[in-house]
Structure formats: C-alpha cells, structure tokens
Amino acid sequence: MTSEMSYGDGTRSVHAGLPEPEPGQPFLPGPVFAAPYHVDPDTGPTKDGYGRPDNPTRRRLEDAIGELEGGQARVFASGQAAITAVLMTVLRPGDTVLLPSDGYYTVRSFAAATLESLGVRVSYVPTAGPYPSLDGVRLVLLETPSNPGLDICDVAEVSAAAKAAGALVAVDNTAATPLGQRPLDLGADISVASGTKALTGHSDLLLGYTATRDAGLVERITTWRSQTGAIPGAFDAWLAHRSLATLDLRLARQSANAAAVATALAARSDVERVRWPGLPDDPSYVVAERQMRRIPGLVSVDLGSAERVAAFLKAAQLVFAATSFGGLHTSADRRAQWGDDTTPGFLRISCGIEDTVDLVADITAALDAT
C-alpha cells in the first residue's frame, strides 16, 4: 500500500504489505496455518494448492519487504537459506564468484565446502577493496557494512563495473536494512539479507529474504525455494510482518545509541580500533554518508584480550553476551570464538533500544571495572 518513497520511513514500515481496509477485518490478518488447501474438482490446483510453494501469510510479508526494498521479494527460513538460494541459482560449474573476505564466515564456509566441490571458482576481496577486474566473473557478492568489521564499499561503483563486465551483483543488506540503504536503487541485481537481525528485531525468529527487479531471477529463486523447501513457517512470517511496523523507531534508537557508544569508546585510552561508520574519522564515513540513509546500531572495538572481553561482559548489566545483532536488547560477542578472522579481543556490540544515557553509563562502568 505504501511503496511510494514520498512517504516517510515510519509510514512505509507501518503500512507495508497490509491489505486494503475491509470492515470487520483486522489491520494485519492472522497467520494461515495450512498444508493443503481445497482444490477445485473441475479446474484443479492453483498456486494456492499447497503450503510449501505458497501461503497467504508469507505472501503478505513478501509484499511488505518488497515495498521496502523496491523489488519483488521471496522469504526463506533463514538468511543463510536465502543467500544459498542466490548462489545456487546463479552459479554453475566453471563460473567465478567474488566473495567478501571479511564477510559472514558461514558464507565462506559454504563456498569452500560446496561451491568449490561443484566446480565454481571462488575468489575473495576485502569489502573496502581494492576490487580487481571483474572480467570473467559471474557473480559479485557484497556485504556492506561488512560483518563484523563494518567496512563499506561503494555499491554503485562496483555495480557499474560489474555490469560492464557482464557480472551480476548481490548485496547482503542485513546490517543496513532497506531503511538504511536500497541496493537495487544503487545498481545491484539482488538484495539478500537475514531478517533475523534488525529487520524484525525482537530476537525471536529466524528469517531470510531476497529481493530483485529481474523477473527471471525471481522465477529461478522461487523454484529453488519450492524444490528445496526452505520456507519460513506461517507464524514466523506473521510475526516478522508484525515486527516490521516498528522498524523505523527501533533503528532510530539503535543508531543514536551506537553514535553515543562509539563516541564514548573513542574517547578512552584503554581500547583500540573503534569502528562505527557514522564517526567522521571512520575509514568508511565518506562512502557511508553518500550511500546510506542511516547508519546501523553496530559498533566494533578491540579490548585487547579475550580475558578482558569476558570480564567486561560479566561486569556489564545491560549488555547480554550473545551472538546475532539488531535486537531490542544490547548484546555483544567476541567474534573470534565464532570463526571470524579477528583479534582475540575484538568485540562486536549490537546496540539495542535502551535509554542512551543508561547504556553509555553501563558500558563505561564495565570497562572501568576491567
């Protein structure tokens, strides 16, 4: 209902994917729990014949995400399922894919364990570049901001180079969300993300999605999902759609908290390598200011050792020790323990929606105590 960009982010988030008003009906209809549906004895099945290829609750969520991303969306059981669908539908034996060397580690693991065994050539490049010639490359996967390092690449620049070389570009939009940046508007062919994180933001469901304006890609991705069964359940789809309504409000507080936390950390002499792309002296600031509509609530910092990270997490009252990010509650984790190539003391902080003054005071006290 609200795909026009003339509406503000809050309006678009609240109204995305809602049906036309009908007296006596709820604003957002409840989840449809069904495996089979009634089939017309004469005409046979339609797209509504079975719950794996189609579900009305899932369809409404796809409409909502599609409105926000500016493309046609397909939702999946997880972000990893969504990105796997992109890789497996686009790539064939003999193709070359360029992946971020500093991106989500599970994607690199999948590439090494599965793509290479299928005859796909896998190359890597840091998110911040420099990018090599893209001649002969079939797919470029970008993750910007990168997770967990928070580097940013110029999506429009890479997309233009890819188009000239005949390559497709997919952008992992998990950290930014479609309110932070719209990769399809910047020239990318596919936006892919984990909706588990900030998009739904309540730490209570797993979800992934793709969005594209290419009808052929939509058809291939849809077929892959139907044949592999990588679908979210109806309740998760409904819960995700319900959660979208507060996306603008949640992101605003998370970003404000991240700005305050990053500023407080940067003023300390006992921590190193504070990163938040919204800081004017951050290496990614110039590109972020040009490309992004808002900066996510993620901050990274090096506390010097794994022992100090553990002590900090035990001392903090408002920072949960947990992986994932983008939720209502501030959390932090030492990324080396999950497989990322980071220093032992590297900490990713996901700022929640607590009062800014409380959060900064708690983090400051916990660092002082350690």
Secondary structure, DSSP 8 states (H G I E B T S, - for coil): ----TTS-HHHHHHHTT-----TTS-SS------SB---BTTTB--TTSBTTT--HHHHHHHHHHHHHHTSEEEEESSHHHHHHHHHHHH--TT-EEEEETTS-HHHHHHIIIIIGGGT-EEEEE-TT------TT-SEEEEESS-TTT-----HHHHHHHHHHHT-EEEEE-TTT-TTT--GGGGT-SEEEEETTTTTT-SSS---EEEEES-HHHHHHHHHHHHHHT----HHHHHHHHHHHTTHHHHHHHHHHHHHHHHHHHHT-SS-EEEE-TTSTTSTTHHHHHHH-SS--SEEEEE-SSHHHHHHHHHH-SS-EE-S---SSS-EEEEGGGGT-S--TTEEEEE--SS-HHHHHHHHHHHHHH-
